[in-house]
Amino acid sequence: MADRTEQVLVNIPHKRINNAKVLIVVDKYVSGKTLRNVLEEWRYDVIGVCTSSQEALVRIKKDKPDLILTDVALDHCDVIYLAQQLNSHTDNTKALD
């Protein structure tokens, strides 16, 4: 890990969820890549970084992640739409406030 921010984030205490498949939804791929690097350093299975709600829905249907990390304020991604779609199309996905 070359980036100083990543080095600081990796050292934050955390509780790992065993074998969790994680999907990251962000509007800027660079921030998603940083988050991916940190999670992979923590040994999470990051299955992808998406930059739109449509892209995320395709990946969710295909890969069935255990955890979806997203920002609530995204430039080119309707997070409310994404949460509504998740709640209406899956039985066990919960949106957290």
Order of alpha helices (4+ residues) and beta strands (2+ residues): alpha-beta-alpha-beta-alpha-beta-alpha
